[in-house]
């Protein structure tokens, strides 16, 4: 995964993970903003490290992603710690002034119930400051147990999270979104429906949330074989209006 922090022109890399120690390095300042001032070579990047804050090692990492904050002076890093049957999502924040990371903490807790949340994306409103996340839950390591469309948002860069109705349901690092959290499920999609995890999400300039998912249409009977269910699946456009109403359109 690649991240860009415009505030200091750094390029960030996180690579080679599947329930592995963190592998992270960043470039010298200005490499992206003014590339002529730096050499495009390994010497323009830090050594590979398994830590973001101090010497604290980050372990069991999968699916890292970077999200540049509005304004460009800071950047978030989100990743899973754990496994497909028991995993949590954590967030860190990079500051281009200090050139350092701080830990915001865990915000999505699956280990409490031995499940895993698979985000379809973490994205800001285009031209705005609200951070949105949508995901599905997986009950076991079998992708056939993927289910439901979940949603939450944050107005303070991932520190506190609200459900679809605007009620606070989590504070990163201290209280977490769990499968039992109220108001986070916005569409019921059962298990054995061929639902793919980690599809795609985008937010438009009015704050409407658009999620692309693929799974079997309602008329199809449940299929416990994920490979078989995928052959009967189609794409659906799920979208959230600014009043919190969700709509589904088959494609």
C-alpha positions in Angstrom: 0.0 0.0 0.0 1.2 3.5 -0.8 0.4 6.7 1.0 1.2 10.4 0.2 1.4 13.2 2.8 1.3 16.4 0.8 2.4 18.5 3.8 6.0 17.3 3.7 6.0 15.5 0.3 6.7 12.1 1.8 5.8 8.7 0.2 4.9 5.9 2.6 5.1 2.2 1.9 3.6 -0.8 3.8 4.2 -4.1 2.1 4.4 -7.9 2.2 1.8 -8.7 4.9 -0.6 -11.4 5.8 -0.8 -11.8 9.5 2.8 -10.6 9.6 5.0 -8.2 11.4 4.7 -4.6 10.0 7.0 -3.8 7.1 7.1 0.0 6.7 9.3 2.7 5.3 9.0 6.3 4.3 10.8 8.6 1.9 12.7 11.7 2.6 10.6 14.9 2.7 9.9 16.4 -0.7 10.3 13.2 -2.8 6.7 13.4 -4.0 6.1 17.2 -3.8 9.4 18.1 -5.5 11.0 14.9 -6.9 13.9 16.7 -8.6 15.4 17.4 -5.1 15.8 13.8 -4.2 17.3 10.6 -5.7 14.8 8.0 -6.7 16.6 5.2 -5.0 16.5 3.1 -1.9 18.8 5.7 -0.2 15.9 8.1 -0.3 13.8 5.9 2.0 14.2 4.9 5.6 15.1 1.4 6.6 12.3 -1.1 6.9 10.8 -1.0 10.4 8.1 -2.9 12.3 7.3 0.1 14.5 5.3 3.3 14.0 5.5 4.8 17.5 8.8 4.4 19.4 10.0 0.9 19.5 6.6 -0.7 19.9 6.4 -3.5 17.3 3.1 -3.9 15.3 2.4 -7.6 14.7 -0.1 -9.7 12.9 -0.7 -7.1 10.2 -2.9 -7.5 7.1 -4.5 -5.0 4.7 -2.7 -1.7 5.5 -4.1 1.4 3.8 -3.3 5.1 3.9 -5.9 7.9 3.8 -4.7 11.5 3.4 -6.6 13.8 5.7 -8.3 17.0 4.2 -5.8 19.8 4.0 -3.0 17.4 3.4 -0.9 18.1 6.6 -1.8 14.8 8.2 -2.4 11.2 7.0 -4.1 8.2 8.5 -2.9 4.6 8.4 -5.5 1.8 9.0 -4.7 -1.9 9.2 -6.0 -5.1 10.6 -4.4 -6.9 13.5 -5.5 -10.5 13.8 -7.0 -13.0 11.4 -10.0 -13.5 9.2 -11.8 -15.2 12.1 -10.7 -12.8 14.8 -9.4 -9.4 13.7 -9.5 -5.7 14.7 -9.0 -2.5 12.8 -6.4 0.1 14.2 -5.6 3.6 13.1 -2.5 5.8 13.4 -2.0 9.4 12.3 1.1 10.9 10.7 1.9 14.6 11.1 3.9 16.3 8.4 5.1 19.0 10.9 6.7 16.5 13.3 7.3 13.8 10.7 6.1 11.3 13.3 3.2 8.9 13.9 0.8 8.9 16.9 -1.5 6.0 17.8 -5.2 6.7 17.6 -6.0 3.1 18.4 -8.4 0.3 17.8 -11.9 1.3 16.5 -13.4 -1.9 15.0 -13.3 -4.9 17.3 -13.9 -8.3 16.0 -11.8 -10.4 18.4 -14.4 -9.9 21.2 -16.8 -12.1 19.2 -14.2 -14.1 17.2 -15.2 -12.5 13.9 -13.5 -10.0 11.5 -14.7 -6.8 9.9 -13.6 -6.3 6.3 -13.7 -2.6 5.4 -14.9 -1.8 1.8 -13.1 1.5 2.3 -12.2 4.4 4.6 -12.9 7.7 2.7 -13.5 11.3 3.4 -16.4 13.3 1.9 -15.1 14.8 -1.3 -14.1 18.4 -0.4 -15.3 17.7 3.2 -13.9 16.5 6.6 -16.2 13.6 7.5 -14.5 10.1 7.4 -16.7 7.2 6.4 -16.2 3.5 6.8 -18.3 0.6 5.5 -17.7 -3.1 6.0 -19.0 -6.6 6.2 -18.5 -9.1 9.0 -17.0 -12.6 8.5 -17.7 -15.2 11.1 -15.0 -17.7 10.2 -12.0 -18.0 7.8 -14.6 -19.3 5.2 -15.6 -16.4 2.9 -19.1 -17.9 2.7 -19.7 -16.5 6.2 -19.4 -12.9 5.0 -22.6 -11.0 5.8 -24.4 -7.7 6.0 -23.5 -4.1 5.1 -22.3 -2.1 8.1 -21.6 1.7 8.2 -20.2 4.3 10.6 -18.6 7.8 10.3 -16.2 10.0 12.2 -16.0 13.8 12.3 -12.6 13.9 14.2 -10.4 11.8 11.9 -11.2 8.5 13.4 -11.1 9.3 17.1 -14.9 8.9 17.7 -17.4 7.0 15.6 -21.1 7.4 15.0 -23.6 5.0 13.6 -26.0 5.6 10.7 -28.3 7.6 12.9 -25.6 9.9 14.3 -25.3 8.3 17.7 -21.7 7.8 19.1 -20.9 4.1 19.3 -17.1 4.1 19.7 -14.0 6.1 20.8 -10.9 4.7 19.3 -8.5 3.2 21.8 -11.1 2.9 24.6 -14.5 1.7 23.3 -15.0 0.0 20.1 -17.5 -0.8 17.3 -18.6 -4.4 17.7 -21.1 -6.7 16.1 -23.5 -5.8 18.9 -23.2 -2.0 18.4 -26.5 -0.4 17.7 -27.4 1.1 14.4 -24.4 0.0 12.4 -26.1 -2.5 10.2 -27.7 -0.7 7.2 -28.5 -3.6 5.0 -29.1 -7.3 5.7 -27.1 -9.7 3.5 -27.2 -13.2 4.8 -24.3 -15.7 5.0 -23.9 -18.1 2.0 -24.8 -15.4 -0.5 -21.4 -15.2 -2.2 -20.7 -11.7 -0.7 -17.2 -10.5 -1.5 -15.3 -8.7 1.2 -13.4 -5.5 0.5 -15.1 -4.3 -2.6 -15.2 -0.5 -3.0 -16.6 2.7 -1.5 -16.6 6.3 -2.6 -18.1 9.5 -1.1 -19.3 12.3 -3.4 -19.2 16.1 -2.8 -22.6 16.1 -1.1 -21.6 13.5 1.4 -23.5 10.6 -0.2 -21.9 7.2 0.4 -21.6 4.8 -2.5 -20.7 1.2 -1.9 -20.1 -1.4 -4.7 -20.9 -4.9 -3.6 -21.3 -8.2 -5.4 -23.3 -11.2 -4.2 -26.2 -13.4 -5.3 -29.6 -11.7 -6.1 -32.4 -12.3 -3.7 -34.1 -14.9 -5.9 -31.2 -17.3 -5.7 -31.2 -19.9 -3.0 -28.4 -19.9 -0.4 -25.2 -21.7 -1.5 -22.7 -22.8 1.1 -20.0 -23.2 -1.5 -18.4 -19.8 -2.0 -17.0 -20.6 -5.4 -20.3 -21.8 -6.6 -22.2 -18.8 -5.1 -19.8 -16.4 -6.9 -20.8 -17.8 -10.3 -24.4 -16.7 -9.5 -23.5 -13.3 -8.2 -24.0 -9.8 -9.6 -23.0 -6.2 -8.7 -25.2 -4.0 -6.6 -24.9 -0.2 -6.0 -25.7 0.6 -2.4 -25.9 4.3 -1.5 -26.7 6.4 1.5 -28.5 9.7 1.1 -27.5 12.6 3.4 -30.6 11.9 5.5 -29.3 8.4 6.3 -31.6 6.5 4.0 -30.0 3.6 2.1 -31.0 2.4 -1.3 -29.9 -0.6 -3.3 -29.8 -0.7 -7.1 -28.9 -4.0 -9.0 -26.5 -3.5 -11.9 
